[in-house]
Amino acid sequence: MSDGITGGAGLLSYKQPPLPAATVARASGALTRYRVMAFVTGFVLIAGTIALILKYATSLDLEPVTGYLWVAHGYLYLVYVIVTAMLGVRLRWPLSRYALAMLAGTIPTMSFVAEHYVTRATRAAATADQPVPVRD
């Protein structure tokens, strides 16, 4: 029962499936794009959250700034979802792993956490010479 939620490679499993090192190596560009978008999306989300807190907790007039930050986060999140989907296709993720990685861009600081786990799992798979199960 240690392989994900369902105990196997089912639809609800969130574990990285075993992959050949060559497949992981071909996905290195997609991993880099994912990491960049995770950091950018996470930073803009944190900035928007802080601006919103300051707007309502103080008497500062931050109206145009908060609007611009949320619009920027919306567009960046769309790019983040696309980049995450491209990485997931290359690494043959199960559906639940897609959902967890994509939803991480909507919670402040969670995109950083998701990026850490995805990068660690991908790099662990890349160091093996044959298909290996990757621990998350």
C-alpha positions, 0 to 999 in steps of 0.5 A: 500500500505504499504506492500512492493512494490506491496502492498501485498505478491507478487513477488516484495514484500520485506517485511518479511511475517508473521511467527510463533515465533517457525519458527523464533526460529528454524532459529536462527542458520541460522540468526547467520551464516548470521550475521557472513558472512555479517560482514566478507564479508563486512569487506573484501569488505571494505578492498579491496576497500581501498587497491584499492584506495590506490593503484591508488591514491598513489605510493604504490605497493599493487598488491599482496594484492589487488589480494588476497583481491578480491579473498577472497571476491569472495569466501566469497561472495559465502558463503554469498549468500548460507547462505543468501539463507538458512536463506531466505528459513527458514524465507520464504522470497519473491524473492525480499528480497533474491535479496536485501540481496544477492546484499548487499554483493557487495556494500561496507558497505551495508552488514552491513545495510542489516544485521541490517534490517534482524536481526531487522525484524527477532527478531521482529517476534520472540517476538510474540506468534502468526504470526505477520507482521514484519515492515522493 
